[in-house]
Amino acid sequence: MVATYDENQIQILEGLQAVRKRPGMYIGSTSSKGLHHLVYEIVDNAVDEALAGYCNAVTVTIHPDNSISVVDNGRGIPVGIHPQKGIPAVEVVFTILHAGGKFGGGGYKVSGGLHGVGASVVNALSEWLIVRVFSDGKIHEEKFSRGNVIKPLTIVGDTDKTGTFVQFKPDNQIFEEMVYEFNILRQRFQETAFLTKGLKIDLIDLREEQKKKKSFHYEGGISEFVAHLNKNKTAIYDSVFYCEGTRDDIVVEVAFQHNEGYVENIFSFVNNINTTEGGTHLAGFRNALTKTINDYARKMNLLKDTDKNLSGEDVREGITVIISIKIAEPQFEGQTKTKLGNSEVRAIVDSVVSENLMVFLEQNPQISKIIVHKGTMAARARDAAKKARDLTRRKSVLENSTLPGKLADCSERDPAKCEIYLVEGDSAGGSAKSARSRQTQAILPLRGKILNVEKARLDKMLASEEIRNMITAFGVGINEELNYEKLRYHKIILMTDADVDGAHIRTLLLTFFYRFYRDLITQGYIYIAQPPLYLVEKNKKKYYAYNDRELDTILNDIGRNGISRMQRYKGLGEMNPDQLWETTMNPATRTLVRVNIQDAVAADEIFTALMGDKVEPRREFIKEYAQKVTNLDI
C-alpha cells in the first residue's frame, strides 16, 4: 500500500509548537546538557543588561522542586503594548520566536543571544514559567504553561527596584533528566563573571542536603581569569599582562601569563560566547604576540644576529591567554557560533595588542627576558623534536612497512569504516587481535603507562616509543604538521582494564588527546570501550554485567540458585577472544562511550589538576569528588 502524500500531509506548527516538537533544534538535546542550557538562556539575557551597563547583580537559585529562578537588577523587560502585536512586550519576548531587543533597535549594542529565541524557547519547554518585571514603581507579573499564557500581565504590587525575575520548571514531558547539577552551573557562571568585569553572580542551591551558595565577582575581569586558570600551574613571572582598547566600536580585552608548562591554553570569547574554533580575533592576537616579542628581542639584543626569529609556537609555549571582544554585529562561521569571521577584527586585535604589549615589555625588562628565554628554549626543543618527529612520518597511507611493528592494521582503506583499538598490555592486545574483524578493526597494544604529556616538552614526548607509535598509526602528524584529513581511523577506541590502573592509563591517553589532538575529541573520533566486569553462566546461557548494579539485576532476574559460573574479570587479558568480541568489540552488541568536551575551560582545569606538578589541586579534587566515585577497585 502506497501512503498518500498530498496537501493534507503538510503541517504548519503555530507559535511555540515547533520548539516542543523539535526541542533539539533549539537547545541541542533533551539530556542534561539541554536542561542546563535553559538556565543559560535566561541568565544570558541578564548578562546582556550588564554588558549594556544597566545591571551589576544576578542571582540564580535552584529550588527544592528543581525549578530555577533568575533575578537581575537591570532595566526590566518592557511591559508596554507592542505596536505590531498588540500585546505586552514582555509577552512577545516569551511567546514569539526571534523577538527581542537585539536586532538593531537600539536596546543593546552587544549581545550574546543573537537569535531572540532564548526566553521563548525556555517558556515553550517549561511545565510552568513566571515572569515578574520591576519597573516604574510597580511589580508586573505574567504566568505561562508550556508556552501558553495562563495569567495575563497584571500589576501585583509596588516596588522601588528595577529588574526582571524569571522562575521556570522544566517540562518532564520533554526532558530525559530533571535534576540540575550545581557544579555545572557553577563553572558556567564563574566563567561569565570573569568575562563581565564588575558583575556579581550568586548561585544558590536550596535543595535539602545540598544547600550551598557560591558568589562570583571579579573587578579584575579576565586578568583574574588568567590567574585562576594558572593557579594549578607554576607561573614564571608574577604579573598578568592585560590590555584593553576600542577601535571602530569594537572593544578588545586580552590577558596572558606564561607558566612552566609546555602547552598553550588560549580561550577566546566574543560577546561572552566561547569561540572554541577561534577566528579572526585569535589570528590577530597570535600575529601580534609573535611579531612584538621578536621585535623587542631584536631591539634589546636578546636574540643574536645569527639566531632565527622565534616562531609563534615558541612564544606561546606554556602561555595561558584570554581574548575577549565585544562587537555589535559578530559574524560566526556555521551554526555553532564557535568561529568568528569578521575580517576587520584581525587588524584591530593585532593593533591593540601590539601597542600595549611593546609598552609592557619595555616597562618590565625582567619579565621580558623571562618570556624571550622561554621562547628560545622552546625553539631549541623544537629543533630536537623535529628529528624525533621524522620517525613518525609515513610516505603514504598504503605503505604499511612504515607503521609500528606492534600494530595489527586493518585491510579497509576508507577511514570512515576503520577503527583502531588502543589496548592496555600485550596480553589483552593478543586477545583483541584474535577477536577483531580484520577488515575494519586495527589493534595497537600499549606497554604500561604512557608518558604524562602534561609534564613533558614535545621533544621528550616524541622520544617515547608508545607515543610515536600512536602518532604514526593515526597518520595526521603533530603540532605544525597536523593534518586531520590524513586521519586513518574515524574511531579511536581506548580499551583498558576496568580497574584503577586501567583508569590511570585512560586518563594519560585522554590527556595526550586533549593537549595535542583536541579536534579529534570535538569532532567525535575518540571513544572509550566498555568491557564487562562480570560473567554469569546459568543453564548454558551467558550474562554479562558492566557494574555491580547490573550484576544484582541479572541475579535477581535469573535467580541465584543453579548458577554454574560467576567470574569477575580482573583484566581484558582474562577474556577469551570470543568473549571479548561478543562483549566489547562487536559493533552490533558492544557499548562505546564517545568522549566530548562540554566546556574547554573546565576540561583544562581538570587535566591540569589531575596530571600537573602540584599535589594540592589533586587532593582538593579527590576530597570534592570521592563520594561520587563508582568504579574504584578496592
C-alpha positions as CSV (number, residue, x, y, z in Angstrom):
1,M,0.0,0.0,0.0
2,V,1.4,3.4,-1.0
3,A,1.0,6.1,1.6
4,T,-0.9,9.2,0.5
5,Y,1.2,12.3,0.2
6,D,-0.7,15.4,-0.7
7,E,-1.5,18.9,0.7
8,N,-3.1,17.3,3.8
9,Q,0.3,16.0,4.9
10,I,1.9,19.4,5.0
11,Q,1.9,20.5,8.7
12,I,2.2,24.1,10.0
13,L,3.3,24.4,13.6
14,E,1.9,27.5,15.1
15,G,3.6,29.6,17.8
16,L,5.9,27.6,20.0
17,Q,4.7,24.2,18.8
18,A,7.8,23.8,16.7
19,V,10.0,24.1,19.7
20,R,8.1,21.4,21.6
21,K,8.1,19.2,18.5
22,R,11.8,19.5,17.8
23,P,13.5,20.8,21.0
24,G,16.9,19.6,20.0
25,M,17.0,22.2,17.2
26,Y,16.9,24.9,19.7
27,I,18.8,23.7,22.8
28,G,20.9,20.9,21.4
29,S,19.4,18.0,23.2
30,T,16.8,16.9,25.8
31,S,19.5,15.4,28.1
32,S,21.3,17.1,31.0
33,K,23.1,19.4,28.5
34,G,19.8,20.8,27.2
35,L,18.3,21.0,30.7
36,H,21.2,23.3,31.8
37,H,21.0,25.2,28.5
38,L,17.6,26.6,29.6
39,V,19.3,28.3,32.6
40,Y,22.0,29.8,30.4
41,E,19.4,31.4,28.1
42,I,17.7,33.3,30.9
43,V,21.0,34.3,32.6
44,D,22.4,35.4,29.3
45,N,19.6,37.9,29.0
46,A,20.5,39.3,32.4
47,V,24.2,39.4,31.3
48,D,23.3,41.4,28.2
49,E,21.8,44.0,30.5
50,A,25.2,44.1,32.3
51,L,27.1,44.4,29.0
52,A,24.8,47.3,28.2
53,G,25.7,48.9,31.5
54,Y,22.4,48.6,33.3
55,C,22.9,45.6,35.6
56,N,25.6,44.6,38.1
57,A,23.9,41.7,40.1
58,V,22.3,38.4,39.1
59,T,21.0,35.8,41.4
60,V,20.4,32.2,40.2
61,T,18.5,29.9,42.6
62,I,17.9,26.1,42.4
63,H,14.7,25.5,44.3
64,P,13.8,22.2,46.1
65,D,11.5,21.2,43.2
66,N,14.4,21.6,40.7
67,S,12.8,24.8,39.3
68,I,15.2,27.7,38.6
69,S,14.8,31.4,39.3
70,V,16.9,34.2,37.9
71,V,16.7,37.7,39.1
72,D,18.6,40.7,37.9
73,N,18.7,44.5,38.7
74,G,18.6,45.7,35.1
75,R,16.0,47.9,33.5
76,G,13.3,45.2,33.4
77,I,11.8,43.8,30.2
78,P,9.4,46.4,28.7
79,V,5.8,45.9,29.7
80,G,4.1,48.4,27.3
81,I,1.8,47.2,24.5
82,H,3.9,46.2,21.4
83,P,2.8,48.3,18.4
84,Q,2.7,45.4,15.9
85,K,1.4,42.6,18.1
86,G,-1.0,44.5,20.4
87,I,0.1,42.5,23.4
88,P,2.6,43.5,26.2
89,A,6.2,43.5,25.0
90,V,7.2,41.0,27.8
91,E,4.6,38.6,26.4
92,V,6.1,39.0,23.0
93,V,9.5,38.1,24.3
94,F,8.3,34.9,26.0
95,T,5.9,33.7,23.3
96,I,7.2,34.6,19.9
97,L,10.4,33.2,18.4
98,H,13.0,35.7,17.1
99,A,11.6,38.6,19.1
100,G,13.8,40.7,21.3
101,G,15.8,43.9,21.7
102,K,18.9,42.5,20.0
103,F,18.2,43.1,16.3
104,G,19.4,46.7,15.9
105,G,16.6,48.5,17.6
106,G,18.9,50.3,20.0
107,G,18.2,48.2,23.0
108,Y,21.6,46.5,23.1
109,K,24.9,47.5,21.5
110,V,26.3,44.0,22.0
111,S,24.7,40.7,22.9
112,G,25.5,37.0,23.4
113,G,22.0,35.9,22.5
114,L,21.7,36.9,18.9
115,H,18.7,35.0,17.6
116,G,16.0,36.2,20.0
117,V,14.8,32.6,20.8
118,G,16.1,32.2,24.3
119,A,13.2,33.3,26.6
120,S,10.5,31.9,24.3
121,V,12.2,28.5,24.0
122,V,12.6,28.3,27.7
123,N,8.9,29.1,28.1
124,A,7.9,26.5,25.5
125,L,9.9,23.8,27.2
126,S,8.8,24.6,30.8
127,E,5.9,23.0,32.6
128,W,5.3,26.5,34.0
129,L,7.1,29.8,34.0
130,I,6.5,33.0,35.9
131,V,8.0,36.4,34.9
132,R,7.9,39.5,37.1
133,V,9.1,42.8,35.9
134,F,10.1,45.6,38.4
135,S,9.7,48.9,36.7
136,D,8.0,52.3,37.1
137,G,7.4,51.6,40.8
138,K,5.3,48.5,40.0
139,I,5.6,44.7,40.0
140,H,4.2,43.3,36.8
141,E,3.6,39.5,36.7
142,E,2.6,37.1,33.9
143,K,2.3,33.3,34.1
144,F,2.7,30.7,31.4
145,S,2.4,26.9,31.0
146,R,4.2,25.1,28.2
147,G,4.4,28.3,26.2
148,N,0.7,29.4,26.7
149,V,-0.4,32.4,28.8
150,I,-2.4,31.2,31.8
151,K,-2.4,34.5,33.7
152,P,-2.2,37.8,31.6
153,L,0.2,40.5,32.7
154,T,-1.1,42.0,35.9
155,I,0.2,44.6,38.4
156,V,0.7,42.7,41.7
157,G,2.4,45.2,43.9
158,D,4.6,48.2,44.4
159,T,8.4,48.3,44.3
160,D,11.4,50.7,44.4
161,K,13.6,48.2,42.4
162,T,14.1,47.7,38.7
163,G,14.9,44.4,37.0
164,T,13.4,41.1,36.0
165,F,12.6,37.9,37.8
166,V,12.0,34.6,35.9
167,Q,11.2,31.3,37.5
168,F,10.6,28.1,35.5
169,K,10.2,24.4,35.9
170,P,11.5,22.3,33.0
171,D,8.8,20.0,31.4
172,N,9.2,16.3,32.3
173,Q,7.3,15.6,29.1
174,I,10.4,17.0,27.2
175,F,13.5,16.2,29.3
176,E,15.1,12.9,30.0
177,E,16.8,14.3,33.0
178,M,15.3,16.7,35.5
179,V,18.0,17.3,38.1
180,Y,20.3,20.3,38.0
181,E,24.0,19.9,38.7
182,F,25.3,22.6,41.0
183,N,28.9,22.2,39.7
184,I,27.9,22.5,36.0
185,L,26.1,25.8,36.7
186,R,28.9,27.0,39.0
187,Q,31.5,26.5,36.3
188,R,29.5,28.4,33.7
189,F,28.6,31.4,35.9
190,Q,32.2,31.7,37.2
191,E,33.4,32.0,33.6
192,T,30.6,34.5,32.9
193,A,31.6,36.7,35.9
194,F,35.3,36.7,34.8
195,L,34.2,37.9,31.3
196,T,31.9,40.6,32.6
197,K,34.1,42.8,34.8
198,G,32.2,44.1,37.9
199,L,29.1,41.8,37.5
200,K,28.3,39.8,40.7
201,I,26.6,36.4,40.1
202,D,25.2,34.5,43.1
203,L,24.4,30.8,42.7
204,I,22.2,29.4,45.5
205,D,21.1,25.8,46.0
206,L,18.1,25.4,48.3
207,R,17.7,21.6,47.8
208,E,17.9,19.5,51.0
209,E,21.3,18.0,51.8
210,Q,22.8,20.2,49.0
211,K,22.2,23.7,50.4
212,K,25.1,25.9,49.4
213,K,25.9,29.2,47.9
214,K,28.7,30.5,45.6
215,S,29.3,34.1,44.7
216,F,31.4,35.3,41.7
217,H,32.5,38.9,41.4
218,Y,35.8,39.9,39.6
219,E,36.7,43.5,39.4
220,G,39.9,42.4,37.6
221,G,37.9,40.6,34.9
222,I,39.9,38.5,32.5
223,S,43.2,39.2,34.4
224,E,41.7,37.3,37.3
225,F,40.5,34.7,34.9
226,V,44.1,34.0,33.7
227,A,45.4,33.9,37.3
228,H,42.6,31.5,38.1
229,L,43.5,29.2,35.2
230,N,47.2,29.3,36.2
231,K,46.5,28.6,39.9
232,N,47.3,24.9,39.5
233,K,50.4,25.7,37.4
234,T,53.6,27.5,38.3
235,A,53.7,30.9,36.7
236,I,57.2,32.1,35.6
237,Y,56.5,35.7,36.4
238,D,54.1,37.4,38.8
239,S,52.3,39.9,36.6
240,V,49.5,39.1,34.3
241,F,49.7,41.1,31.1
242,Y,46.4,42.9,30.4
243,C,45.3,45.4,27.7
244,E,42.1,46.9,26.6
245,G,41.3,49.1,23.6
246,T,38.4,50.2,21.4
247,R,38.6,50.6,17.7
248,D,35.5,51.3,15.5
249,D,33.2,50.5,18.4
250,I,34.9,47.0,18.8
251,V,36.1,46.5,22.4
252,V,39.2,44.3,22.8
253,E,40.4,42.8,26.0
254,V,43.4,40.5,26.2
255,A,45.2,39.0,29.2
256,F,48.0,36.4,29.4
257,Q,50.7,34.9,31.6
258,H,53.3,32.2,30.9
259,N,53.8,29.1,33.2
260,E,56.4,26.4,33.5
261,G,54.4,24.0,31.4
262,Y,54.8,23.4,27.7
263,V,51.2,23.5,26.4
264,E,49.5,26.7,25.2
265,N,46.0,27.4,26.6
266,I,44.2,30.1,24.6
267,F,40.5,30.7,25.2
268,S,38.7,33.3,23.0
269,F,35.3,34.8,23.5
270,V,33.0,37.1,21.5
271,N,30.2,38.8,23.5
272,N,30.9,36.2,26.2
273,I,30.4,33.3,23.7
274,N,33.2,30.8,23.9
275,T,34.6,30.6,20.3
276,T,36.2,27.2,20.6
277,E,37.3,27.2,17.0
278,G,38.9,30.7,17.3
279,G,38.6,33.0,14.3
280,T,39.9,36.4,13.3
281,H,40.4,37.7,16.9
282,L,42.6,34.8,17.7
283,A,44.6,35.2,14.5
284,G,45.2,38.9,15.3
285,F,46.4,38.1,18.8
286,R,48.8,35.4,17.6
287,N,50.3,37.6,15.0
288,A,50.8,40.5,17.4
289,L,52.3,38.3,20.1
290,T,54.9,36.7,17.8
291,K,55.9,39.9,16.0
292,T,56.1,42.1,19.1
293,I,58.2,39.7,21.1
294,N,60.6,39.2,18.2
295,D,60.8,43.0,17.6
296,Y,61.6,43.5,21.3
297,A,64.1,40.7,21.5
298,R,66.0,42.1,18.4
299,K,65.8,45.7,19.8
300,M,67.3,44.6,23.1
301,N,69.8,42.1,21.6
302,L,68.2,39.2,23.3
303,L,68.4,37.4,20.0
304,K,71.8,37.2,18.3
305,D,72.1,38.2,14.6
306,T,72.6,34.6,13.7
307,D,69.5,33.4,15.6
308,K,66.3,32.8,13.7
309,N,63.2,34.6,14.8
310,L,61.1,32.8,17.4
311,S,58.1,31.0,15.9
312,G,54.6,31.5,17.1
313,E,54.7,28.1,18.7
314,D,57.9,29.1,20.6
315,V,56.5,32.3,22.1
316,R,53.2,30.6,23.0
317,E,54.8,27.6,24.9
318,G,53.2,27.4,28.4
319,I,51.0,30.5,27.8
320,T,47.5,31.0,29.3
321,V,45.5,33.5,27.4
322,I,42.0,35.0,27.5
323,I,40.9,37.0,24.4
324,S,37.5,38.8,24.8
325,I,36.0,41.1,22.3
326,K,32.6,42.9,22.3
327,I,31.2,43.6,18.8
328,A,27.8,44.8,17.7
329,E,27.5,42.6,14.6
330,P,29.5,39.4,15.0
331,Q,29.6,37.1,12.0
332,F,30.1,33.5,13.1
333,E,31.0,30.7,10.7
334,G,28.5,27.9,10.9
335,Q,25.5,27.4,13.2
336,T,27.5,26.6,16.3
337,K,28.8,30.1,16.9
338,T,32.3,28.8,17.6
339,K,34.5,30.7,15.0
340,L,34.5,34.4,14.4
341,G,34.6,35.5,10.8
342,N,34.6,39.4,10.9
343,S,37.7,40.2,8.8
344,E,38.2,43.7,10.3
345,V,38.6,42.2,13.8
346,R,42.0,40.7,13.0
347,A,43.8,44.0,12.3
348,I,42.0,45.7,15.3
349,V,43.1,43.0,17.8
350,D,46.6,43.0,16.3
351,S,46.9,46.8,16.7
352,V,45.6,46.9,20.3
353,V,47.8,44.0,21.5
354,S,51.0,45.1,19.6
355,E,50.9,48.7,21.0
356,N,50.2,47.6,24.6
357,L,52.5,44.6,24.6
358,M,55.5,46.6,23.5
359,V,54.9,49.1,26.3
360,F,54.6,46.2,28.8
361,L,57.8,44.6,27.6
362,E,59.8,47.9,27.8
363,Q,58.4,48.7,31.3
364,N,59.1,45.2,32.6
365,P,62.6,44.1,31.3
366,Q,63.0,41.2,33.8
367,I,59.7,39.7,32.7
368,S,60.6,40.3,29.1
369,K,63.9,38.4,29.4
370,I,62.0,35.5,31.0
371,I,59.5,35.4,28.1
372,V,62.2,35.5,25.5
373,H,64.3,32.9,27.3
374,K,61.4,30.5,27.5
375,G,60.8,31.0,23.8
376,T,64.4,30.4,23.0
377,M,64.4,27.2,25.0
378,A,61.3,26.1,23.2
379,A,62.9,26.8,19.8
380,R,65.9,24.5,20.8
381,A,63.5,21.8,21.9
382,R,61.5,22.3,18.6
383,D,64.7,21.5,16.6
384,A,65.2,18.4,18.7
385,A,61.6,17.4,18.3
386,K,61.9,17.8,14.5
387,K,64.4,15.0,14.5
388,A,62.2,12.8,16.6
389,R,59.2,13.7,14.5
390,D,60.8,12.4,11.4
391,L,60.5,9.0,12.9
392,T,56.7,9.3,13.0
393,R,56.3,10.3,9.3
394,R,54.8,7.9,6.7
395,K,55.4,8.4,3.0
396,S,51.9,7.3,2.1
397,V,48.8,5.7,3.7
398,L,49.4,2.4,1.9
399,E,53.0,1.8,3.0
400,N,52.3,-0.4,6.0
401,S,56.1,-1.1,6.3
402,T,56.5,2.2,8.0
403,L,53.8,1.5,10.6
404,P,54.6,0.4,14.1
405,G,55.6,-3.2,14.3
406,K,53.1,-3.9,17.1
407,L,50.2,-2.5,15.1
408,A,47.8,-5.1,13.6
409,D,46.3,-3.0,10.9
410,C,43.0,-3.5,9.1
411,S,42.7,-4.1,5.4
412,E,40.0,-1.5,4.7
413,R,41.3,1.8,3.5
414,D,38.2,4.1,3.9
415,P,38.9,5.9,7.2
416,A,35.1,6.2,7.8
417,K,34.9,2.4,8.0
418,C,38.1,1.9,10.1
419,E,38.6,1.9,13.8
420,I,41.7,1.4,15.9
421,Y,41.8,0.0,19.5
422,L,44.4,1.3,21.8
423,V,44.8,-1.7,24.1
424,E,46.4,-1.9,27.5
425,G,49.2,-4.5,27.5
426,D,50.4,-7.3,25.2
427,S,48.2,-9.9,26.8
428,A,44.9,-8.0,26.1
429,G,46.4,-7.0,22.8
430,G,46.8,-10.6,21.8
431,S,43.2,-11.4,22.7
432,A,42.0,-8.3,20.8
433,K,44.0,-9.3,17.7
434,S,42.4,-12.7,17.7
435,A,38.9,-11.3,18.4
436,R,38.8,-8.4,15.9
437,S,37.3,-8.0,12.5
438,R,40.5,-7.9,10.4
439,Q,38.8,-5.9,7.7
440,T,37.8,-2.8,9.7
441,Q,39.5,-3.1,13.2
442,A,43.1,-2.3,13.9
443,I,44.8,-3.1,17.2
444,L,47.7,-1.2,18.8
445,P,48.9,-2.7,22.1
446,L,50.4,-0.2,24.5
447,R,53.1,-1.2,27.0
448,G,52.4,0.1,30.5
449,K,51.5,3.6,31.3
450,I,52.4,6.1,28.6
451,L,54.3,9.4,29.3
452,N,52.3,12.1,31.1
453,V,52.4,14.7,28.4
454,E,51.2,17.4,30.9
455,K,54.8,17.5,32.2
456,A,56.8,16.9,29.1
457,R,58.1,19.0,26.1
458,L,57.4,17.8,22.6
459,D,61.0,16.6,22.1
460,K,60.8,14.3,25.2
461,M,57.3,13.3,24.2
462,L,58.4,12.2,20.8
463,A,61.2,10.2,22.4
464,S,58.6,7.9,23.8
465,E,58.1,4.8,21.6
466,E,54.5,4.3,22.7
467,I,53.5,7.9,21.7
468,R,55.5,7.7,18.4
469,N,53.6,4.5,17.6
470,M,50.2,6.2,18.1
471,I,51.2,9.3,16.1
472,T,52.4,7.1,13.2
473,A,49.4,4.9,13.3
474,F,46.9,7.9,13.2
475,G,48.7,9.3,10.2
476,V,47.9,13.0,10.9
477,G,51.3,14.3,12.1
478,I,51.6,16.5,15.2
479,N,51.8,20.2,16.0
480,E,52.5,22.5,13.0
481,E,52.4,19.4,10.7
482,L,49.0,18.4,11.8
483,N,46.6,17.5,9.0
484,Y,43.4,15.8,10.1
485,E,42.4,15.0,6.5
486,K,45.0,12.2,6.7
487,L,43.4,10.5,9.7
488,R,43.4,6.8,9.0
489,Y,40.6,5.8,11.5
490,H,37.4,7.6,12.3
491,K,37.0,5.7,15.6
492,I,39.9,5.7,18.0
493,I,38.8,3.5,20.9
494,L,40.6,3.4,24.3
495,M,40.3,-0.2,25.7
496,T,41.7,-0.5,29.2
497,D,41.1,-2.7,32.2
498,A,38.1,-1.8,34.4
499,D,40.4,-1.1,37.4
500,V,42.5,1.7,38.9
501,D,45.5,1.1,36.6
502,G,43.2,1.0,33.6
503,A,41.6,4.3,34.6
504,H,45.0,5.8,35.1
505,I,46.2,4.7,31.6
506,R,42.9,6.0,30.1
507,T,43.5,9.4,31.8
508,L,47.0,9.6,30.4
509,L,45.7,8.8,26.9
510,L,42.9,11.4,27.3
511,T,45.5,14.0,28.4
512,F,47.5,13.2,25.3
513,F,44.5,13.7,23.0
514,Y,43.3,16.8,24.8
515,R,46.6,18.6,24.7
516,F,47.7,17.6,21.1
517,Y,44.6,16.3,19.2
518,R,41.8,18.3,20.7
519,D,39.9,18.4,17.4
520,L,39.7,14.6,17.4
521,I,37.7,14.9,20.6
522,T,35.5,17.8,19.4
523,Q,34.8,16.1,16.1
524,G,33.7,12.9,17.8
525,Y,36.5,10.5,16.9
526,I,37.6,9.4,20.4
527,Y,35.7,6.6,22.2
528,I,36.0,4.5,25.4
529,A,35.3,0.8,25.2
530,Q,33.1,-0.6,28.0
531,P,34.3,-4.2,28.8
532,P,32.1,-6.1,31.3
533,L,33.2,-6.6,34.9
534,Y,31.3,-9.9,35.4
535,L,30.3,-13.1,33.6
536,V,27.4,-15.2,35.0
537,E,26.5,-18.6,33.5
538,K,23.3,-20.5,34.2
539,N,21.7,-23.3,32.1
540,K,24.4,-22.8,29.5
541,K,23.5,-19.2,29.0
542,K,25.9,-16.3,29.5
543,Y,25.1,-13.0,31.1
544,Y,27.5,-10.1,31.2
545,A,27.3,-7.3,33.8
546,Y,29.2,-4.0,33.4
547,N,28.8,-2.9,37.0
548,D,27.6,-4.1,40.4
549,R,24.1,-2.8,39.9
550,E,23.7,-4.7,36.6
551,L,25.1,-7.8,38.3
552,D,22.4,-7.6,41.1
553,T,19.7,-7.1,38.4
554,I,20.9,-10.2,36.5
555,L,21.0,-12.3,39.6
556,N,17.5,-11.2,40.7
557,D,16.1,-11.9,37.2
558,I,17.6,-15.4,36.7
559,G,17.7,-16.4,40.3
560,R,20.7,-17.2,42.4
561,N,20.3,-20.9,42.5
562,G,21.8,-23.1,39.8
563,I,24.5,-20.7,38.7
564,S,27.3,-22.7,37.2
565,R,29.8,-19.9,37.0
566,M,30.3,-16.4,38.1
567,Q,33.6,-14.6,37.2
568,R,34.9,-11.2,37.9
569,Y,37.2,-10.1,35.1
570,K,40.4,-8.5,36.6
571,G,41.6,-7.5,33.1
572,L,40.9,-7.8,29.4
573,G,43.6,-10.5,29.1
574,E,41.4,-12.8,31.1
575,M,38.7,-12.9,28.4
576,N,38.7,-15.4,25.6
577,P,38.8,-13.8,22.1
578,D,35.1,-14.8,21.5
579,Q,34.1,-13.2,24.8
580,L,36.0,-10.0,24.0
581,W,34.4,-9.8,20.6
582,E,30.9,-10.5,21.9
583,T,31.0,-8.0,24.8
584,T,33.4,-5.2,23.8
585,M,34.3,-5.3,20.1
586,N,31.3,-6.5,18.0
587,P,29.7,-3.3,16.6
588,A,26.3,-5.0,16.9
589,T,26.5,-5.7,20.6
590,R,29.2,-3.5,22.2
591,T,28.8,-0.3,24.2
592,L,31.1,2.6,23.3
593,V,31.2,6.0,25.1
594,R,32.0,8.9,22.9
595,V,34.4,11.4,24.6
596,N,33.3,15.0,24.4
597,I,34.4,18.4,25.8
598,Q,31.4,20.2,27.2
599,D,33.5,23.1,28.4
600,A,37.1,23.6,27.3
601,V,37.9,25.8,30.3
602,A,36.6,23.3,32.8
603,A,38.4,20.4,30.9
604,D,41.7,22.3,31.1
605,E,41.4,22.8,34.8
606,I,40.6,19.2,35.4
607,F,43.5,17.9,33.3
608,T,45.9,20.3,35.0
609,A,44.7,19.4,38.5
610,L,44.9,15.6,37.8
611,M,48.1,15.5,35.7
612,G,50.1,18.6,36.6
613,D,53.0,19.1,39.0
614,K,51.1,20.4,42.0
615,V,49.7,17.9,44.5
616,E,47.3,20.2,46.3
617,P,44.8,20.6,43.4
618,R,44.6,16.8,43.2
619,R,44.0,16.5,46.9
620,E,41.2,19.0,46.6
621,F,39.7,17.3,43.6
622,I,39.7,13.9,45.4
623,K,38.1,15.5,48.5
624,E,35.3,17.0,46.4
625,Y,34.5,14.0,44.2
626,A,35.5,11.0,46.3
627,Q,31.9,10.2,47.3
628,K,30.8,10.2,43.6
629,V,33.4,7.5,42.5
630,T,31.6,4.5,41.0
631,N,34.4,2.3,39.6
632,L,37.1,2.1,42.2
633,D,38.7,-1.2,42.8
634,I,39.5,-1.9,46.5
